[in-house]
Amino acid sequence: MEDFNKYFLGDRGIFLDNISYESVSAESGHRTLGCNDTVVSQLSSTGIKITFNRALHFEPEGPFFLSVTFGVVLVFNPKVKDEVDWAHTDIAGEFKKSCPQLLGQLMSRASLLVSQITSSAGQIPIVTPASPVMKGN
């Protein structure tokens, strides 16, 4: 797609969509921290909802699982909306390629919230960098 942004109006407010924090009882020992980033799109008649999720997990399981999701709604520009067959477009992929600043804002907010949550009990905050490869839907 030559210019993904031209199909949407300029108003793009970011919002917190979901937080999930679960304590997991686990035995002490060595664990590896994993971080998965996912971008998902949901098509509607008026636009597209994009969500960015950052999930932290441990191998083996414990001491917690944390998932933070931020979103943004892109409202279609009615003048050019019908130029694209949205039902057969990889919207999440196009968003990742064409909106790096907006994606960066979603990632930064998720990283900041993860840091705040993981430091809330007096621990050292876990700072999660941007993932080089993200899954998309």
N, C-alpha and C positions, 0 to 999 in steps of 0.2 A: 504494500500500500504506500503510495507516494507521500501523503500528508495526513496521517491519522488524526491529528488535532483539528483539522479543518471541519471535520464532521460533528464537532461538539461546540457548544457555547462556552464562553470563558469562565463562568462561575463554577469553581471546583472546590467545595469545602470538604476538608478531611474530617472524619469522625472516628471515634473509638467504637468498634463493633462488638468486641468480645474479649474477655480475659478469663482464663481458666487456670487455677493453681490448685494442684492436688498434692498433699503430703503423702509419701509412700513409705511405709515402714520397711526398712531394709537393714540388713546386717552391715556393719562397717567393713571397709575394704576398699581396694582400688576400683575406681569407676572412670569411665570415659564419658565426657560430656559431648552430646551431639546437638546440632542446631539445624533445623530444616526450615527453609523459607518457601512459601507457596503463594502464587498469584492466581486468583480465580476471578472469572467474569460471569456476570448474570445479565442477560439481555432482557429488556422490557420494551414496551412500545414507545416510551419516552426517552430512553437512554440506556446506559450501561452502569451497573454497579461493579466496581473493582474492589476486591479485598486482598490485602496482603497479610499473611499469617506467618509469625515466627514462633516455632515450637522448640522448646528445650527439653531434652530427655537424657537419661543416663543409661549406660550399659555397664554392668548389669543394672537393672531397675533400681531407682531410689536416688536420693532422698526425696525428690519431688519431680513433678511434671508441670511445665509452665507453657501456656500458649497465649499469645497476644495477637489480636487481629484489629487492624485499622482499615478503613474503607474510604472510598470516594465515589461520588455519583457523577458520571459524565452525561450531561443532557444533550440529546441530539440537536444539531442545527437543522431546523426543518427545511431549509433551502437546499441542502445537499445530502440529507440523510439517505434518500432512496438510491443514491449512486452506488451503494455497496450492498451486497447480499450478506447481511449481518449474521444470518443463521448458519452460513457456511464459511465464516471467517474465524480464524484463530485470534479472537479478540484479546485474550490475555497475552499472547505472543506479540501482537501488534502494539499493545500497551507497553510491554517491557522494552521493545525496540524504540518506540517513538516518544515515550514520556519519561526519560531518565530523571528529570528533576522532580517530577511528581512521585515517581517510584522511590527516589532517594528520600523524599519527605516522609513517605510511609515507613520506610526502613528505619530512618532516624528516630521517629516517634516510637516505633516498636522497640528499638534498642534501648532508648532512654527509659521506657516503662519497665522493660526486663531488668535493667540495672537498679531502678528504684525498688522494685518488688524483691529482688534477690538480696538487697541490702537492708530491707526493713527490719530484720531481726538482729541487726548489728554485725552481720557478716560482710565480707568484702563483696562489692557488687560484681555481678557477672556482666561484662560488657561484650555484646555480641556484634561482631563486624558484619558488613554486608556479605551475603552468600554469593560466590562467583557463579553458581549454577542454581537456578530456581526451577521448580516444577510449575507447570501452568495448566489450566483447564479452560 
